[in-house]
Amino acid sequence: MKLGGWLRLWILMSVLYAIPIALLTWAEFPSVGRISHHGEFYDRLPKDSIEKLVGKGTSKIFFDPDEIGTDVEILKGPRLHFRNGVVEKGKGISQGFVDPDEIGDEVEMPNGHRLPFRSGVTEKDISAVANQYHDILKAEAFTERFKVIGYGFAAWLVPCIAAYILGWAIRWVYRGFRRDTSIRKAD
């Protein structure tokens, strides 16, 4: 099959247009650290893991001072970070309006969300819950990657098809005028 000039131009345009679309898709490609926390992530945790968290996995851990019977204060203590599958101690002030007796450690996950654990939860349990939450983040990132790839493919395909149809329509109209001219000469 011999490719005409318009078809070659369309193929070249489609390939050149794929380059910036691929770069934009790559730049927007989700990683675990770029996934924002959603309250339904706690719903995916096993119930025994949720019981180890302050507020039992609610996205807000603010308590009414009258309800807990003590003054609300800012908790100052070690901040833990989840990196490379391991919970590590960090520096800084962990802030939140909660009953200081109820909260133990906080683990900062790669996406910036902090998992507030009840006091008395063992380090082994903290690591297990942090790994479960990290697995949820990985699954969410995997799902988001397919969405980004799908949007990128659609952003490439739709304009390419539109350009092909436009080129075909211009060619059809051009040939229509050309045929009319040849018929007039014959008369």
Disulfide bonds with the S-S distance in Angstrom:
none
